[in-house]
């Protein structure tokens, strides 16, 4: 019961943040859009490159409204 209440509370907060930015969230589409957001890591010659898929749908707007920065598309670091 507590988890359901917390989920509804978080959903309401996110909806309010999005409304403040001037758009509404399609809750049926958001999980599919988030599922498309993926990362892959490649290691070679002592280097590690992490890449992520492009943002599709409303994910970018929702992250921006929540104040969460998406990582760069490609990041390189020492292994």
Backbone torsions as a table, in degrees:
resi	resn	phi	psi	omega
1	UNK	NA	-43.8	-179.4
2	UNK	-62.6	-40.3	-179.4
3	UNK	-63.8	-39.4	178.1
4	UNK	-64.6	-41.7	178.2
5	UNK	-63.4	-44.8	-179.7
6	UNK	-63.2	-41.4	178.2
7	UNK	-61.7	-43.1	178.3
8	UNK	-65.7	-38.0	178.5
9	UNK	-64.7	-43.9	178.4
10	UNK	-66.9	-38.5	178.1
11	UNK	-63.3	-42.4	178.8
12	UNK	-63.7	-43.3	179.6
13	UNK	-62.5	-44.3	178.9
14	UNK	-65.1	-39.8	177.4
15	UNK	-62.6	-39.6	178.3
16	UNK	-66.0	-41.7	178.3
17	UNK	-63.2	-41.7	179.1
18	UNK	-66.8	-41.1	178.8
19	UNK	-62.3	-37.1	177.9
20	UNK	-64.9	-26.7	177.1
21	UNK	-89.7	-3.2	173.3
22	UNK	94.4	20.9	175.5
23	UNK	-144.0	163.1	178.0
24	UNK	-115.3	150.3	-176.6
25	UNK	-90.1	134.8	170.6
26	UNK	-90.5	99.8	-172.1
27	UNK	-66.2	-23.5	177.1
28	UNK	-74.3	-31.1	-178.1
29	UNK	-87.9	-28.8	-173.6
30	UNK	-58.6	-44.5	178.4
31	UNK	-61.0	-36.9	177.5
32	UNK	-67.0	-41.3	178.4
33	UNK	-63.8	-41.8	178.7
34	UNK	-66.8	-34.2	179.9
35	UNK	-66.3	-28.7	178.8
36	UNK	-75.3	-17.3	-179.4
37	UNK	-81.1	109.6	-175.4
38	UNK	-135.1	159.5	176.0
39	UNK	-124.1	151.1	174.2
40	UNK	-136.8	144.3	-179.4
41	UNK	-119.4	135.4	178.6
42	UNK	-122.5	130.1	176.5
43	UNK	-117.3	129.2	178.3
44	UNK	-159.4	135.9	176.6
45	UNK	51.7	41.7	177.5
46	UNK	76.4	8.6	177.7
47	UNK	-116.6	147.5	177.7
48	UNK	-122.3	122.2	178.3
49	UNK	-115.5	126.8	177.4
50	UNK	-112.7	130.9	178.9
51	UNK	-127.6	149.8	177.2
52	UNK	-128.3	158.1	178.9
53	UNK	-70.2	161.6	176.2
54	UNK	-70.2	150.8	179.6
55	UNK	-74.4	128.9	179.6
56	UNK	-117.4	154.7	175.2
57	UNK	66.6	-137.4	-174.7
58	UNK	-99.0	8.5	-176.8
59	UNK	-58.3	-47.7	-178.5
60	UNK	-59.1	-43.4	179.9
61	UNK	-66.3	-39.5	-179.6
62	UNK	-67.7	-43.9	177.5
63	UNK	-60.8	-43.3	-179.9
64	UNK	-63.3	-43.0	179.3
65	UNK	-63.3	-34.3	179.6
66	UNK	-81.2	-7.4	-179.8
67	UNK	77.9	25.9	-179.5
68	UNK	-107.3	125.0	179.3
69	UNK	-86.2	131.0	174.1
70	UNK	-75.0	146.3	176.4
71	UNK	-69.0	161.5	177.9
72	UNK	-60.1	156.8	179.2
73	UNK	-62.6	-39.4	179.2
74	UNK	-131.1	129.0	178.0
75	UNK	-128.3	133.9	178.8
76	UNK	-116.4	138.4	179.3
77	UNK	-151.2	161.2	177.3
78	UNK	-72.8	141.1	-178.3
79	UNK	-76.1	NA	NA
